[in-house]
């Protein structure tokens, strides 16, 4: 008897639920609310990549003549552009430069940021808040204003036109952001863990290296990805601080070295951009989960 | 193991003084419970003992050595935190061995001592797990284990059971008491739960607003609270307080505003006619003729006993009876306070008379 009553009640509840939110799940509703906007966004985001990939494999004849050939498709794709890029230009050097500069600048910045962020977040010294705010202010000064004074500083130290110039200049944009990101992350690590470590006999340095840094790995990864991407794509400093062909990075080199006078060699240009963005795609593919969780989450015990 | 002396300790945060001169002598091997409502300064005192905060004035000594300016790691203490503070990225074994590792102990020694602590607490099977894979009670045990491994002079324990469910709390309470009886390490235990204090302590220190209200053995505090605060804080349900005036008319009694007569064993000398607070514990009421007439408000049977909330005049009291009672809300009953266990407190200062 009671079973039957309970069953009837759950049936009723189910029917209720059907009338509640389920109408949102009808097919036309989902098309309008979900698939259509999603499709549009995907189209806008992915079309440039498609165009880039398409152009890099199009023979020159098809590239220029849009009357005879469908501009959105390719017949008889060719690898000529990529071959030319890799074997007839300094592209491998540029790629190596980019990677080397980005990696070095990123490690330098993250090392500095970890120390700065920990100090601001946890060593309750006088003016910690102000220092934090000032670091953030530095982030707000755009490179287009800073590049002229920085160029003269680099000149002064005789580092002009060397990878070291970029490695030392990039942290000016990377450290403020990474410091803020890590500060936020460090603040989510419970205080008690540090106090406990203190009683366990750890020094400040041991607390930082054995407790805080291992727990902040997701935060470090997102700071790393952010910094690395920024270095990789950086244009204005790379343009002003490097001049010789063998010292350029990919973003600067492809626009300056792959344009003959006023002739844009679109095929090679796009191939250069495509190959240049692949390492980042791989990096993101590996760490996207950490990146998202660090931007949104905290340490869970 | 060591004795701990806290002498006239004060602590201010900025202009606000949190502890107003606190002195507690703790003997070697004693289990001392600091108890009080939140904000009374009990946790601050524990943190001062641990060395996580600096003392403003006064001295703390552990084992005869003044440790006011001694770094936490040199105090030879172990602390169990309220939320356990287990290192989430280390296994149970690593968590327990962390302090030994920092001290530079050899791998075999760490393993041996972790094993021994684990066997005391029944954690052998969990050593390779991470804290997130443990239940609340297990985490609690690991936190205890981490303290035991170090074999410190003093255990400091900060509200360790407050995150556990009621049943587990009772079980862990017994376990911790048993552990203390086995290890005999001096323990300072902070809680806001007076039942934990009563059941576990050798000595209870009741704190309120940064001062010590009373210090002593659990039953002494229960039987002879020095003031109204301690009387109301120790014991659950709390002691009933009834306002009235002392009268001596043949025998001594306290007369409430509604004219009810509360019996007294003896007449406090020279107090006749004075305003007073009459304290009587819920279990010290008897049902029967010749008592105070009361209206039953709520009846709460718990199985083992029956709680009756009743109104005497305009004041509400709680009474507890071991026997089952067949009264209903609205009934009139006659409650007889036992004069021999009644307490009297001064109306203005709250001090025991």
Interface residues (C-beta under 8 A of the other chain):
Chain A: X190 X192 X193 X195 X196 X197 X198 X199 X200 X201 X202 X206 X211 X214 X215 X299 X300 X301
Chain B: X50 X51 X52 X72 X73 X77 X78 X79 X81 X82 X83 X84 X85 X86 X87 X88 X89 X98 X99 X102 X103 X131 X132 X146 X150
